[in-house]
Amino acid sequence: MQIFNFLLLAGAVTALFLASVAWRRRHAPGAPALMAMQLSAAWWLTCYALPFARPWPDDGMFLRMRVIFPAVVAIAPVTLVFVLSYTRGTNKWRLSRLLALAIVPAVVLAVALSPLHDLCFGSWRGVATDSIVQMGPLFWVHSLYSYVLIGKSVLVLMAAYEQGTRQVRRQTRILLGALLVPMICNAGFIAGVTPPDIDPTPVGLVASGVLVSLAMFRRGLFDLVAVAHEKIGSAITDGVIVIDAQRRIVESNAAIKRIFEIDRPVKAGRLLGEQLAELDEHVARPGNAPTTTEFVHGSDQHLELRTFAICADDGNTIGAVLIVRDVTEARTTSLALEQANAQLKAQLDTIKSMQAQLQEQVIRDPLTGLYNRLYLADALARELTCSARSQGSFAVVMIDVDHFKSVNDVYGHALGDAMLRALGSLLRQQVRPSDSPCRYGGEEFVVVMRDVTLDLAISRIDELRVAFAALRFASNGLEVSRTFSAGVAVFPLHGRDEATLLAAADAALYAAKAAGRNQVCAASVHVES
């Protein structure tokens, strides 16, 4: 017995050591519950090893049972809490669940420590060999409750073993042994299989401590913690459904119910079309390559469906994984962005149009609609550069309406403006798109004619002169007409810069007027210098 008691005390010290390690790792999932487990085991082993029977030979066993009982009632609930915390990867438990687990142990402990202890221990005294079978009815209720909790713990660990990695499986096997050994020892003692004078349950607790030590220090317990499959599934916000080759549902997560707004559970083994017909319509026959489809659920919920084939070792498709994502917010944002871009583009087009209009206003004469002197300077500089590079030629034509001052003086400025507008319209209609007709000032106009010879420029301007002379303007029942005179200078014959060409054309214009007006004259060659 001394060796037996020493073994129990050594087990108690081991349990206390494991409890201290669990306290230091208390932030790891399951560590606080494991600490409570080891403290209960240490209390049980210590109380069982100390010689309580010696001072009280008649009631030694009775006293021992009452002292041990706090650990007896606590160890099964904290074991379940440890297993669930370990497999679910969390230490957080609702207070209501903890209180529910503690109801039966609290009632049994209260009765065991009260004058009603016979309901728990029976009416026996002494240390009779068959005393265990004489325990009270509450003891058996608590025993059944404890076995149910331990059984639940075993089932949870077995499920974690099936879903775990190789390392997690090694941990889980050891933890299963740590649970089963004490339970088997206790069941054997209660069933009368073991010697009645020695309860092997404490020995099972010692073995459990050794196994937990192995799991902690050799298999990385708390360094690599198993997390329940359903915990992972509930944490994923995308809906996930696994189907087989016949489109039967193998598995699904909670997000599917939320996305499709269904109250009933998605049952495994049922055809996909029976429970989610809308989703089934958009699932193509799974091939080896992933596919992506987008469809509208309800009135405005946009869903994206991605399908991944599950293939056997021989390459045949045996099922598929369907991932459903709610992309409504992304599509709404994308649509809003497209609308904003369209509005911005329209605004930019409006701004460009306004800029073009402003630019036209800057370079256009408001009365005639022709280019103004500002544009003329750019046109001459551009033609000088291009013609010098290509060794081409261009003409500068200076036009002046004959006797225009008398029109304003006799018939009024309104008729004079109408006459200038008519000449401007005639110039726009009859010159080429590559030519640049400009209003130089007052009744004077300048036309820059690209890629023309002197004779061709004179011919075209003369046709324009004839057309203008044929125009008639009404004023107080009278018909009024005017002619114009023009001078033509050509690059590089009459000049190689802007000022020289304008001066040559202007001199030719005055020559036309001096010769009797209503005619087109060419510039003199000597003006080039």
Beta strands, then each sheet from edge to edge (+ up, - down):
strand 1: 239-244
strand 2: 249-252
strand 3: 291-297
strand 4: 301-311
strand 5: 317-326
strand 6: 394-401
strand 7: 436-441
strand 8: 444-450
strand 9: 473-475
strand 10: 478-480
strand 11: 484-491
strand 12: 520-522
sheet 1: 2+ 1- 5+ 4- 3+
sheet 2: 7+ 8- 6+ 11- 12-
sheet 3: 9+ 10-
end
